[in-house]
Amino acid sequence: MAITYEKSCGALVFRQDPKTGRMYILMIRHKHGGHRSFPKGHVEAGETEHQTAIREVEEETAVKIRITSDFCEKVHYSPMPGVRKEVVYFLALTDQKHTRPRDGEIADVSWVPVENAEHSLTHENDKIVFRAAMAKLETMM
């Protein structure tokens, strides 16, 4: 069986409430399967990984982001037999509170308080990336 390789890029997007100082992370819930994760999508021809992450976050959530650190975590998995996928995640910041899920693909977009985020995630790979992003964020604050 031939193996197909796919590559996606996305971001762990953080927002701080200016009044309370509380930190939130942007999460999506997929319509198919209902799992919670971070916005991401396939790289298009001619795009850099950063460009893909910025575009995909905005397409899936309507949130404009800034990638402001060298944080870069890669996840590898097989979403179906014969397919190997790599997802490159960046750490991003935004001041934007308003979200809007992409029609058809995304069931829900929400700002989750960081202290509730890890147990909200479905996949262990996402939990590992989240913990790494939190450690990086702490060095930036």
N, C-alpha and C positions, 0 to 999 in steps of 0.2 A: 504494500500500500504506500502510495506517495504521501509525503508529509507536506502540508501547507503551513507556511509561516505567516503570522499576522503581527502587526505592531500597532499599538495604541499609545496615546499620551494623555495625561490628565493632571489634575492638581488637587491637593488638599488645601482648600481655601479657608482661611481664618478671618474672622471679623471680631473686633472688640467693641462692646457697647460703650459709647463715650460717657454715658452717665454713671454706669455701675462698674465699668472696667472688666466685666465678665467676658470671657472669650467663647466664641462659637465657631463651629466648623460646618461647612456646607456639605450636605449629604443628599443623595438621590435615592429613590426607590423605583426599581424597574417594574414595568407593567408585567413583563413575562418573568415569572418566578418570584416576584415580590421582594427580592433581596436588596438590602441597603448597601450602598458603596459610595464611591467618590466619582464625580463626573470625569469622563474620559471618552476617547473615540479614536478612530483610525486616522493614521497619518495620510495626508493627501500629497500628490506629486509636487515636489518643489518646496514643501514646507519643512521648517526646522522642527525639532521636538517642542521647543518653547511655543512656536506659532501654533502648532497643533493643539497643545494644552489650552492656550488662551482661547482659541476658536471654539474648541469643543465645550469648554466650561460655559462660554456665552451661549452657544447653540442649545445646550441641554438645560440651562438654568436661567438665562438672561442676565447673568452676573458678569460684570467686567472686572478683570483681575490684574494684579501686578505680581510678577515673579521677582522676588527681591532677595533671593539667597542662592547659594550654590547647592542647596538640597536637591538630591536626585536619587530616587530609589527605584529599582527595577524588580518587577514581579514576573515570574514565568509560570505558565500553567497550560493545561490542555482543556479547552472548553468543550471539545467533542473529539471522538476518535479521528486520528489523522491530522489534527490541527494543533500546532504549538503556537502559543501567543506570548508576546512580551508586552508588558505595560510599563511605561516610564512615567513616574509621578514626580511632580515638582511641588514645592511649598509656595503658596500664593496668598496675598493679602487683598482685602477690599474694604471699602467703607460702605458698600451698597447693601442695604437690608432687603430690598424688594427682589423677589424671585418669580420665575414663571417656568413651569416644566414644559419641555418640548412635547408637542402633540404626538401621540402615537406610541412613543417609546418610553417616556418617563411618567410614572404614576404620581410622583410627589417629589418636591424639593423642599428641604427644610434646613433651618439653622439649628443645630443641636449643640447645647452647652458641652464644652470639651469634657467635662467630668462625666457626662452620660454617653459619650460617643463610642467608646470601645465596645461596650456591651450591646450597642445598637447595630454594630457591623455584623454581617452574615459570615463572611469568609475570613479564615485565619490570616491569609496573606494581607488583607486590608488592615487587620489589627496590628500586624507587625509594622507595616508602613506607617500607620497612625502613631504608634509608639515612637518610631524614629523621628517623625515630623514634630511631635511634641518635644522631644529632647532638643531638636534643632531650634524650635521656636523659643524655648527657655533661654538659649544662649543669645538670642536676638533681642530679647526684651530688657 
